[in-house]
Amino acid sequence: MPVKILILVATFLSMSAFTRAIAQSKPILANKNQLAELLKQPSNKHLVINFWATWCKPCVRELPYFLAADSAYSARNVHVILISLDFDTDLETKLVPFLQRKGIHTEVWLMRDLNYNDWMPLVSSDWDGAIPATLLVSADRQEKTFFSGELSQKTLFKKIEQLLKEHSD
């Protein structure tokens, strides 16, 4: 009898962990106003925001660097957010399965505003819309550094270190 209970408990815990993993893979559906709020509200965390899409090969290549940065810098008040520019009609068929397949549990947003010219200037006046694109934002939201194009892990970590150095207490 105790063995059956242990198996039942183990099964429940496994399913619970699986459910949590799936829930963490569900993107936040975002719009221009939420992005504007994120970029202006001071916080105790610096932001590393990567704009990407599942269909963009350079974006997918650099995703592991952002996941590594999330792990390496979360204890140093750095928050990584991956903002997908996939179509919201592909949420359940492409984006969520991609996140699950890749084991991505970093915070993911899906930008639902299709009028890119309306919200892209919030990110950078220099952004032409090409992805991947990355924005580093200081915790006080006073400094923003924008990068267009694919980053190496070395470059990404160097830029994060610069942000931390410039904004250390």
N, C-alpha and C positions, 0 to 999 in steps of 0.2 A: 504493500500500500504506500509507504513513504516514497518508493522509487517512482510510482505513478505521479505523485504530487510533485516531486522534483522535476519530472519531465514536463508536467503541465506548467509549472512556474517558469522553467527554462524556455518553453515555447512561448509563453506570454511575454517574457522579457525580450526575446528575439523579435517577436512581432512588434512590440512597443518600440524597440530600437529602429526597426525597419520603417515603421510609421513616422518616427521623428525624422529619419534621414530623408524620407520622401517629402515631408512637410518643409524641411529646410531647403529643398530643391525648388520650391514654389516661389517664383519671382514676385516681387511687389509691383503691382501695376501702377505706373507713375505717369504724371503729366507735367506740363510746364510749371504750374504753380508749386507742385511738390519739389521739383528741381530748384526753382528759385528760392524756396524756403530752405532747402538743404544748403545752398551756396551762400546764404546770407546770415543764418542763425549761428551766432558764436557757440562754441562747444568746447569741451575739454579734449576733443579728439581732432587731430589733423585728418584730412581726407585724401585718399588716393582713389580717383574715380576713373575707371576705364570704360570707354565707349567701344562696343564691339558687336559682332553678330555671328551666329553659328555658321553662316555661309561665307564668312570672310576668313580665308586661309591664314593670313598674317595674324589676325585676331586670335584664332584658335591656337596658333603656334605660341603666342606670348601669354596665354591664359595661365599656364603653370607658374610663370614668374609672379603674377599677381596673387595666386594662391600661396606661393612661398612667402611673399611680402606680408600677406595677411597673418600667416603663422609667425613670421620673424618679428613683426613690429606691433602686433596687437597689444602686447604688454607695455609698449612705449607710446601709448595713446595715438596710434595710427589705425584708422578704420578704412578698409578697402571695400569699395562698392563697384560691382560690375553692372554697367547699364547697357542692356541689350537693345539693339535697334532692329531686332527681328520683328516681323509683322505680328500683331497681336492675334491674328487668325491662326498663326503657327505655334501659339503658346503650348497647347496640349500635345500637338502632333510632332513638333520639332524641338522647341526650347526645353521644356520640362524633361523629355527623354534624354536630350543631350546633357543636361545638368546631372541627371541621375547616372548616366553612362560614364561620365567623367568624374563622378564623385565630388561635384562642386557644392560646397556648403557655405561658401562666402556669400555675403549679402548680394542678391541679384535683383535689379529692377528691370522692368520691361517698359521702355518709353512708348507710351501710347499716342502721344501727340504726333500726328503725321506731318504737321506743318513745321518742318525742321527749321526753316528760316525764322520762325517765330521764337524758338527757344535756343538755337545754337549761339546767338550772341551772349546769352547768359554764361555760357561756358567760356567762349573766347571770341573776340571780334576778328581774330585771325583764322578761325576755323572755317575751312571751305567745305566741310561735311565729310571729308575722307575719314575712313576708319582703318585700322585702330587709331584711337586718339585717347590721350590721358591728361587728366587735370589733377594737379596737386594743390590742395587748399589748406592754408594754415588754420589752426584751431580758432583763432579770433576772426577768421574769414576775411582778413585784410589783404592777404597775399595769395595770388593764384598764379600757378605756373602751368602753361599748356604745352603739350607735345603732340605733334601730328606724326603718325607713322608708327611702325613697329619698334618696340624697345627691347633691348637685351636685358637679361636679369641684372647684369652688372650695372648697366646704366640706370635702370629703375631703382635699384638699391642705393646707388650713389645719389640720385636725386632725392630720395626719401631721407637719407642721412643729412643732406644739405638743408632740407626743410627742418629737420629736427634740430640741427645745429643753430640755424638762424632764429629758431623760436624756442630755445631752451630757457628755462627759468633762471 
